[in-house]
């Protein structure tokens, strides 16, 4: 695990630089608007995982966190959550021609991407909506290491490391990122502040939307992988919007191999948001 640049630390300390940065830090963060909620730990325990969670109330400029230090300082491989970045790079560079572009996948490629998918000829829309990593592995190969590195550096994404495997560096513990940085990325995507054409950012936002009803809109992406110590690591990051008020969240978990982390993390993220009063349209 490594330390990287910090969304929250920048939010706290760099108010005077706000106009120079591609984010919308409207107020400094301080001890009064960071709430460490230990009761959220009960949800982690019930699901047999450890980890961290943070929710950023964009209107109030306040954070609700669990395991704040881990959220801020511990870096892990992003796994399939990196598909957001690969998609944006592919669209920006023309590697992905449009949202209907099909990439044929062999069963072996699907298995290598850790996807249980019977769709071996997905188009971009389908690959993004269903998080088919094998599709984005091929996008990374076609884009090439030099361009991938350029955009990692431009984004200041995690530790910026690619290593020798252009099609798996986000899954083999080479590239790592903190939960705090993940939250910053999803917030910048929402507001169209990443260094990519707005058209592509709007497209990715639409494809991340999972639920849209009268009470709330919920968008997220997930990712699971294995750490060097053979523990599983997983992510859920996204936003929930109620009454046109966005809240950004990130869940990072570790678990033993006998936990079905993909389904567990989705249920845990819903439990945490429910715990905090969401899904009723009253926030």
Secondary structure, DSSP 8 states (H G I E B T S, - for coil): ------HHHHHHH-GGGGGGSSS---S---GGGEEE-GGGHHHHHHTT-EEEEEEEETTTTEEEEESHHHHHH-EE--GGGGHHHHHHHHHHHTSS-STT-EEE--HHHHHHTT-----SEEEHHHHHHTT-HHHHHHHHHHH-HHHHHHHHHHHT-TT---TT-TTTTTTTTSS-EEHHHHHHHHHHHHTT-SSS-HHHHHHHHHHHEEEE-SS-EEEEEEEEEE-TTS-EEEEEEEEEEETTEEEEEEEEEEE-TTS-HHHHHHHHHHHHHHHTT-SSS--
